[in-house]
């Protein structure tokens, strides 16, 4: 999943219209629509404003994009979604405290775990 789809998903979870979010970040709804439809990549400053307006850090947005590229799709209830978001927020907070080398090690470990899980599911 690309960054635009994550932005759209988060905006909808907050029950914001494109117009409302666009106003908050200092752009227009047409520009936000192009971003959400992955027809335009947001400038770094715009992406930072989007993340803040959606209640996330930029690194959390990037992590969501990265995670959505995995083949695993989990269907959850609203209560489970909230618990997952809380765990993800805690995980991201701890991850950000690590230096760059240890962050890479965490990502490698997760990739290994996902491959092992995939083998187990076959």
N, C-alpha and C positions, 0 to 999 in steps of 0.2 A: 504494500500500500504506500502510496506517495504522501508527501507532507500535506498536500491540499485536502486529501480525504480525511486525514487525522484532524486537521483544523475544522473541517465541516462537522465531523462527528462530535468533537468537543463543543463546538458552538451549539449544536442541536441539543446536547446533553444539558447545556446551561439555559436552553430555551430562549436563545437570542436570535433575532432575525439578522440577516446579512446587513441590513441597514444599521441596526443597533451596534453590531460589532464594528462595522466599518467606521461609524462615527467615533467610537471609543479609540480607535487606533489612528484616526486622522486620514482616512482614505474614503473612497466612495464604494457603494455596493457592487458596481460593475467590476472594479478592480479586485475586490474580495472574491467575487464570483469566479474570475479568471484564475485566481490563486487556488480556490477550493476545487476547481475542475482541472487542476494541474496543467493549465494552458499558459501559466506564467509563474515563474519562481519568485517568491518574495525576496526583496533585498534583505540583508542581514538585520538592518534596523527595523524594518517592517516585521520581520519574523520575531524579533525580540518583543516588540509591542504586542503582537498577536499572542505570544506565549503569556505575557503578563496579564493581558485582558482576559485570557481563558483560565487564569489562576495556576499556571505552570511555569517552570523555568524552561529556558531554551534547551537545556540538556535533557529535561524530561520529555520534551516534544520529540527530540531526535531519538531518544530511547524508544518511544512509542512507534516511531517510523521504523526503526530497526527491528523491533519485535514483530511488527505486522508483516514483515517479509518472510517470517517462518511459515511453514506449511500447516502449523497447528492452529486450528480454529476451535475455540471452546465456547459453547453456548451456556450462558449463565442467567440467573435471575437478577433482578435489580439489587437484592440484598447481597448476593454473591459478587456482583460487579463492584459494589461499594467496598467490600472486604478486599477484593483484588486491588482496587485503586489505593487503598490504605497500605497494603503490603508493598505495592510498587513504589509508592511515595517513600516509604521507609527504606526500601532497597536502594532507590536512587540517592537518597540522602547519604547513606553509608558509602555507596559507590563514589560519590563526589568527594568524600574525605580521603580517598586513596590517591596515591600519586599515579602518574600516567602509566608506568610499568605495571603496577598492580591492577589498574583498570583493565589493561590488556590481558593480564592473566585471568581475571574474572570472566572476560568475554570468551577466552579460549576454553575455560572450564565449562561455561554454559553451552558452548557449541559441542563440546565432547559429551556433555550430559544429554543434550537433545538427540545426538546421533545414537547414543546408547538407548534412549527411550524409544526411538524409531525402530531400532532392531528388536527391542522387546515387544513392540506392538505388532510386529510382522508374524 
